[in-house]
Amino acid sequence: MKTILLKFAGPLQSYGTSSHFETRYTEYYPSKSAVIGLLAACLGYRRDEAENLRELSKLKFAVRIDQDGTLLRDYHIARSHKDTGAELRTYVTNRYYLEDALFVVALSGMDELIDTLTKAIKSPYFQPFMGRRSLPVPVDFFLGVSAEDMLDSLRNLPWQAAPWYKKKKRKQGIGEKISLEVYADEEILKDEKISRSKLRRDIPISFSQKGRQFAFRQEACISIEVLSGIEKDLGVGNAEHDIFSTLEGA
């Protein structure tokens, strides 16, 4: 089976799985339901196409945390109105986002489905976004397709963090390799050293606005080592470089 690799990066992202009414929380990394919804949008599926969503939900799913985001709270004052135009009420809403985060999502499935998804991601029917309509995916969202399994694909893909973040981590002693957390369907990690696991309600059954429905899955976490790329990106190998050497003989 092939593996698709996607990069989720931007100033803001938001992945709510248990939000209601005026407070909209976010998870700390993309949920499976958010990614399946994004793929469904690329394919042009409608919210209530349960059978199509069911097929997408069969994809094996994993997300690698390349760059931790910080939590941002956005405060809103909203007004609702009657059909006549008269004001009904004023209320406060709180919306939470992940700021400056970066994740690599891996999806694995049958070759035919992966090929179909690849075409759809490159030429989407609806605009894909990272949790909210105002948060479009980055230009380099599609990282490619790998013939390797999910974990090998994630292990062999170098660290994708931004240069400023790598510089920050270098000061903390990061070398040629870095250890990153991976959250995935637990069945994928049965031969790995699992650090923790939990039950998550993020398998979409229907995105219908009349009543969204989700099923449960077991998710687990492991740590993997990947190449940091610090030497290449930040020029660590030139740490002894003398900036005045070009003036010699002048």
C-alpha positions as CSV (number, residue, x, y, z in Angstrom):
1,M,0.0,0.0,0.0
2,K,1.1,3.5,-0.8
3,T,1.4,6.4,1.7
4,I,0.5,10.0,1.1
5,L,2.4,12.6,3.1
6,L,0.8,16.0,3.8
7,K,2.2,19.1,5.6
8,F,-0.1,21.1,7.8
9,A,1.5,24.4,8.5
10,G,0.4,28.0,8.8
11,P,0.0,31.0,11.2
12,L,-3.2,29.4,12.6
13,Q,-4.9,26.0,12.6
14,S,-7.8,24.6,14.6
15,Y,-9.1,21.1,15.1
16,G,-12.1,20.8,17.4
17,T,-13.6,17.4,18.2
18,S,-15.7,18.2,21.3
19,S,-16.7,21.9,20.9
20,H,-20.3,23.1,21.4
21,F,-22.1,26.4,21.3
22,E,-20.1,29.6,22.2
23,T,-16.7,27.9,23.1
24,R,-14.7,26.3,20.3
25,Y,-11.7,24.4,21.5
26,T,-8.9,22.9,19.4
27,E,-6.9,19.7,19.7
28,Y,-3.1,20.0,19.8
29,Y,-2.7,18.2,16.4
30,P,-4.9,17.4,13.4
31,S,-7.8,14.9,14.2
32,K,-8.6,12.1,11.8
33,S,-12.1,13.6,11.3
34,A,-10.5,16.9,10.2
35,V,-8.2,15.2,7.7
36,I,-11.0,13.0,6.3
37,G,-13.2,16.1,5.9
38,L,-10.4,17.8,4.0
39,L,-10.0,14.9,1.7
40,A,-13.7,14.7,1.1
41,A,-13.7,18.4,0.2
42,C,-10.9,17.8,-2.3
43,L,-12.9,14.9,-3.9
44,G,-16.1,17.0,-4.0
45,Y,-18.1,14.9,-1.6
46,R,-21.1,16.4,0.1
47,R,-21.6,16.5,3.9
48,D,-24.1,13.7,4.0
49,E,-22.4,11.2,1.7
50,A,-22.0,8.6,4.4
51,E,-20.8,5.7,2.2
52,N,-18.0,7.8,0.7
53,L,-17.0,9.0,4.1
54,R,-17.0,5.4,5.4
55,E,-14.5,4.4,2.6
56,L,-12.2,7.4,3.4
57,S,-12.3,6.5,7.1
58,K,-10.8,3.1,6.4
59,L,-7.5,4.9,5.5
60,K,-4.7,4.3,8.1
61,F,-3.8,7.5,9.8
62,A,-0.8,9.0,11.6
63,V,0.4,12.5,12.4
64,R,3.9,13.6,13.3
65,I,4.5,16.6,15.5
66,D,7.3,18.5,13.8
67,Q,6.7,21.9,15.4
68,D,4.7,22.5,18.6
69,G,2.1,25.3,18.3
70,T,1.1,27.7,21.0
71,L,-2.6,28.0,22.1
72,L,-4.3,31.2,21.0
73,R,-7.7,32.4,22.2
74,D,-9.8,34.6,19.9
75,Y,-12.5,36.6,21.6
76,H,-15.7,37.4,19.7
77,I,-18.9,39.4,20.4
78,A,-21.6,38.2,18.1
79,R,-25.2,39.2,17.5
80,S,-28.2,37.2,16.3
81,H,-31.2,38.6,14.6
82,K,-34.8,37.7,14.0
83,D,-36.2,37.3,10.4
84,T,-37.6,40.8,10.7
85,G,-34.1,42.2,11.2
86,A,-34.6,43.0,14.9
87,E,-31.8,42.1,17.2
88,L,-32.4,38.9,19.1
89,R,-29.5,38.7,21.5
90,T,-25.8,39.5,21.9
91,Y,-23.4,36.8,23.1
92,V,-19.7,36.2,23.7
93,T,-17.8,33.4,21.8
94,N,-14.3,32.1,22.5
95,R,-12.4,30.3,19.7
96,Y,-9.1,28.6,20.2
97,Y,-6.3,28.1,17.6
98,L,-2.9,26.6,17.3
99,E,-0.3,29.3,16.4
100,D,2.8,28.6,14.4
101,A,2.4,24.8,14.4
102,L,3.6,22.3,11.8
103,F,2.5,18.7,11.4
104,V,3.1,15.9,8.9
105,V,0.1,13.7,8.3
106,A,0.5,10.2,6.7
107,L,-2.4,8.3,5.1
108,S,-2.1,4.8,3.8
109,G,-4.5,2.7,1.8
110,M,-5.1,0.8,-1.4
111,D,-3.1,2.1,-4.3
112,E,-6.1,3.0,-6.4
113,L,-7.6,5.1,-3.6
114,I,-4.2,6.8,-3.0
115,D,-3.9,7.6,-6.7
116,T,-7.4,9.1,-6.7
117,L,-6.6,11.2,-3.6
118,T,-3.4,12.4,-5.1
119,K,-5.1,13.8,-8.1
120,A,-7.8,15.4,-6.0
121,I,-5.4,17.1,-3.6
122,K,-3.5,18.6,-6.5
123,S,-6.7,19.8,-8.1
124,P,-9.4,20.0,-5.4
125,Y,-13.1,20.4,-6.0
126,F,-13.7,22.4,-2.9
127,Q,-11.0,24.5,-1.1
128,P,-9.2,22.5,1.6
129,F,-8.5,24.2,4.9
130,M,-7.0,23.4,8.3
131,G,-10.0,23.2,10.5
132,R,-11.7,26.5,9.7
133,R,-12.6,28.0,6.3
134,S,-10.4,31.0,6.9
135,L,-7.3,28.8,7.3
136,P,-6.2,27.5,3.8
137,V,-3.5,24.8,3.5
138,P,0.1,25.9,2.5
139,V,1.5,25.9,-1.0
140,D,3.7,22.9,-0.1
141,F,0.8,21.0,1.5
142,F,1.3,17.9,-0.7
143,L,4.7,16.4,0.2
144,G,4.4,13.4,-2.1
145,V,3.5,9.7,-2.2
146,S,5.8,7.0,-0.8
147,A,5.9,3.3,-1.6
148,E,6.9,2.6,2.0
149,D,4.6,1.9,4.9
150,M,3.5,4.8,7.1
151,L,6.0,4.6,9.9
152,D,9.0,4.1,7.5
153,S,7.7,7.1,5.4
154,L,7.6,9.3,8.5
155,R,11.0,8.1,9.7
156,N,12.6,8.8,6.4
157,L,11.1,12.2,5.9
158,P,13.5,14.9,7.4
159,W,12.3,17.3,10.0
160,Q,10.0,19.9,8.4
161,A,10.2,22.6,11.1
162,A,10.7,26.2,10.2
163,P,14.3,27.6,10.3
164,W,13.5,29.8,13.3
165,Y,12.2,26.8,15.2
166,K,15.2,24.7,14.3
167,K,17.5,27.5,15.5
168,K,15.6,27.5,18.8
169,K,15.9,23.8,19.2
170,R,19.6,23.8,18.3
171,K,20.3,26.0,21.3
172,Q,18.7,23.2,23.4
173,G,21.2,20.7,22.1
174,I,19.5,19.1,19.1
175,G,22.0,17.4,16.8
176,E,21.9,15.3,13.6
177,K,18.7,13.6,14.7
178,I,15.7,14.6,16.6
179,S,13.0,12.6,18.4
180,L,9.4,13.4,17.4
181,E,6.1,12.2,18.6
182,V,3.8,10.3,16.3
183,Y,0.0,9.8,17.0
184,A,-1.6,7.0,15.0
185,D,-4.3,4.4,14.9
186,E,-3.2,2.0,17.6
187,E,-3.3,-1.1,15.4
188,I,-0.6,0.4,13.2
189,L,1.7,0.6,16.3
190,K,1.3,-2.9,17.6
191,D,5.0,-3.7,17.1
192,E,6.2,-0.4,18.5
193,K,6.9,0.9,22.0
194,I,3.7,2.8,22.9
195,S,4.1,5.5,25.4
196,R,0.4,6.2,25.9
197,S,-3.0,5.6,24.2
198,K,-6.5,6.9,24.4
199,L,-10.0,6.6,22.9
200,R,-10.9,9.3,20.4
201,R,-14.2,10.1,18.9
202,D,-13.1,11.4,15.5
203,I,-14.1,8.9,12.8
204,P,-16.7,10.8,10.7
205,I,-19.9,9.0,9.8
206,S,-21.7,12.2,8.6
207,F,-20.8,15.9,8.4
208,S,-24.5,16.8,7.9
209,Q,-25.5,20.1,9.5
210,K,-28.7,18.4,10.6
211,G,-26.6,16.2,13.0
212,R,-22.9,15.3,12.8
213,Q,-22.1,11.8,13.7
214,F,-18.7,10.3,14.8
215,A,-17.4,6.9,15.8
216,F,-14.6,6.0,18.2
217,R,-11.1,4.7,17.5
218,Q,-8.1,3.8,19.7
219,E,-5.1,6.1,19.2
220,A,-1.6,5.6,20.5
221,C,1.6,7.6,20.7
222,I,5.2,6.6,20.0
223,S,8.5,8.5,19.5
224,I,10.6,8.2,16.3
225,E,14.0,9.6,15.3
226,V,14.4,11.5,12.1
227,L,17.1,13.5,10.5
228,S,17.0,17.1,11.8
229,G,18.7,18.8,8.7
230,I,20.1,21.4,11.1
231,E,23.6,21.3,9.5
232,K,22.2,21.9,6.0
233,D,19.5,24.5,7.0
234,L,21.5,26.5,9.6
235,G,25.1,25.9,8.5
236,V,26.1,24.3,11.8
237,G,29.1,22.7,10.0
238,N,30.5,26.3,9.5
239,A,30.4,27.2,13.2
240,E,34.1,28.0,13.1
241,H,33.9,30.3,10.1
242,D,35.8,33.5,10.5
243,I,33.6,36.4,9.1
244,F,36.7,38.6,8.8
245,S,38.7,36.1,6.7
246,T,37.5,37.8,3.5
247,L,39.3,41.0,4.5
248,E,42.7,39.4,4.6
249,G,45.1,40.9,2.0
250,A,42.7,43.7,1.3
